[in-house]
Amino acid sequence: MGERAATRFSDEVLEQWAEVGVDLPALFSAGALGRRMGVEVLEADAERVVGVMPVEGNTQPYGLLHGGASAVLAETLGSVGAMLHGGPGRVAVGVDLNCTHHRGLSSGRVTGTATPVHRGRSTATYEIVLTEETGKRVCTARLTCLLRDAPKQD
């Protein structure tokens, strides 16, 4: 799938997480499942998270993009946004995900853009729009995450 692009973080995010001493691209990534599926987080901020995923390798038996693959991309991007909203002292745990699939896609890659619908103290909800390469909407998703205190480090 080629070389992975580096995630772009806003200056505000870099400043907020500087003293935590974590690898931001690793923390705000697609994780093991996303790596297997070729998900890449390109841009990450609490106001907007953008990522891409190839269709190839993520299809159902008819050769179309699998709805579960769309859900993985959507939950990844929404979760990253919720984590960035929560900040270093909080973790985001998905509690509700719904996806509406608008059209089939058999090649290329999908781009997902997550934007906040609600950013509160204990929950964050993001709308995630997945589009194909010409900009047509493939899927619309909504993710709500519970924001919990991060576990204390020894």
N, C-alpha and C positions, 0 to 999 in steps of 0.2 A: 504494500500500500504506500510505499514511499516513506520519506522522512516526515516526521510529525512537526507541525508548526508549533511554535511557542505560544503559550497563552499570554494575551495582553491584559494586564491589570492596570486599573486607573492609579494615579498617584495617591489618591485617598486610600485605596485598598492597601497599597504597598506600605504606606505610612502606618495605617491601623494595625497591620499584622507584623511590622518590622521587629518588634520586641518579643514576639512569641517564639521565634526561632524555628519555624517550620518551613518545609518545602512547599510553597504555595501551589505551584503547578501540580504537585503530587496530591496535595490535600484537596484541591478543587479540580479534580479530574473525573474521568468516567469510571475509575476503579477497574478491577479485574474484568468484570463483564463488559464494560465499555471498551476496554483494550481489545478484547476478543472480537468485538463487533466493529472495530475501527473508528470509534467515536473520538473526536478531537474537540476540545473546548478551545475556541480561538480567542474569545474576548470575555472577560468576567468582571462584572461590577454589580452591585445590588440593584441598580436600575436597568441593567441589560446584560444578558448572557447569551453568547452566540456560539454554536457548535455545528459540526458537520458529521455525517456518517455515510459510508458507501451503501448503495443498494445491494451490490454484489456481495454474496455471502450472508445476507440478512433477508432472504426471501422465504416465502411459504411454497408449498408444492406446485402452485400454479405459476411460479416464477415472479410473483409480485412482492413488493416490500411487505414484510410481515408486520402485522399490527403491533405485535409485541416488541418488535425492533423499534418502531416509532415510539412506543411507550417508554422504552429504555432511554432513548435520546431525550424525550420530553422530561422524564423524571430526573435525569442527570442534570439538565440545564436548569430546571426549576429549583432543584436542591442546591446547586451551586449558588444561585441567587439568594435563596433563603439563608444559607450559611453566611454569605457575605453580609446580608442584612443583620443577622444575629450577632455577628462579630466574634472575636476570639474566645469569649467566655461562654458561648452558646453552641449547641449542635442542633441541626435540623433533621427531623425524622418525618418522612412522608406518611401522611395519614389518609389522604384521598387523592386518587389520580383518575381522571376520566379523559378519554380520547375519542374524538369523532374523526373517522377516516373519510376523506372527501373523494379521493381518486387513487387508482392503482398506479404503481410506478415499477418498471422492470429494469431500469438501468440508471447510471449516473450516481449522483449523491444528493442527499437531502440536507438542507440547512435548517437549523432550529434557532428561533429567537425567543428568549424568555423575558417577559416584562412583568413587573409587579401589578397585581390587582389590589392587594391589601398587604401592608407590612405593619404588623402590630407587635406588641410585646411578647405574646405567647404563640402567635401563629403568623405565617406568611403564605400568601397565595399568589401564584404566578400563572399567567397565560403563556402557553408555548405554541408558537405557530411554526409548523414545518412546511417548507416549500421545496419544490424541485428546482432544477437549474434555470428554468425560464421565469421563475418567480410565482408559478401557480401553487396555490395552497394544496397540500397533500393531507394534512392533519391539523386539527386544532385540539389542544389539550389544556387541562387546568390541573394544577398540582397545589395541594395545601400541605404545608409542613408544620409540625409542632416544634416550637423552639424550646429546648431544654437546656439547663445549665450543663456545661461541659464537665466531664468527670475530673476530679481533682488529681493532679499529678503528684506523685511522691517525690 
